[in-house]
């Protein structure tokens, strides 16, 4: 599986935007970029995913670099409930490629 | 939205006993379910992939005779930790792939905290 690199931790002030970076320089043309987050003592929660174009949903935005070697998850206004570990994961686009390989992720702390 | 439940949410058992953990997709059918293990302050590690009606596929280093997986229906998969020992204490999480697909294809359960004394 292609590997992703994320900062170990980040801090944000409450109600400010947060930009969580992810490098994936070995991404292949069919790899989807997925973001999940895990709150303490809970299972991971889907946040967003994309292939080439930027994506928006009610939780976040995903900005994908033109060469697809990096992406940024954007939380528009961080709240205390957004404090979690955020995982950037590449998933193959082939049939049957549904496994998700979790790295260490970025632990986001939100300061009131 | 699609919901995956796990039962029990936590369990404490004595060394040498077996523990069964259930994973259910409540409002969708799941042909594929995944089992993960997460030790404190570490990331999730995939243990096995379970397909309905067939044998599970285990990741390298995971003992299939110790971690028995049964996926008997499109909504239920079970993980049995046989002859549990303290080193098996961990957070076990399942996920289920929605047969109908959609923007998010995998949904995770809330996890089961296993403590082996």
Interface residues (C-beta under 8 A of the other chain):
Chain A: X36 X38 X41 X42 X43 X44 X45 X46 X49 X57 X87 X98 X99 X100 X101 X102 X103 X104 X105
Chain B: X4 X6 X32 X34 X36 X43 X44 X45 X46 X49 X91 X93 X95 X97 X103 X104 X105 X106 X107 X108 X109 X110 X111 X113
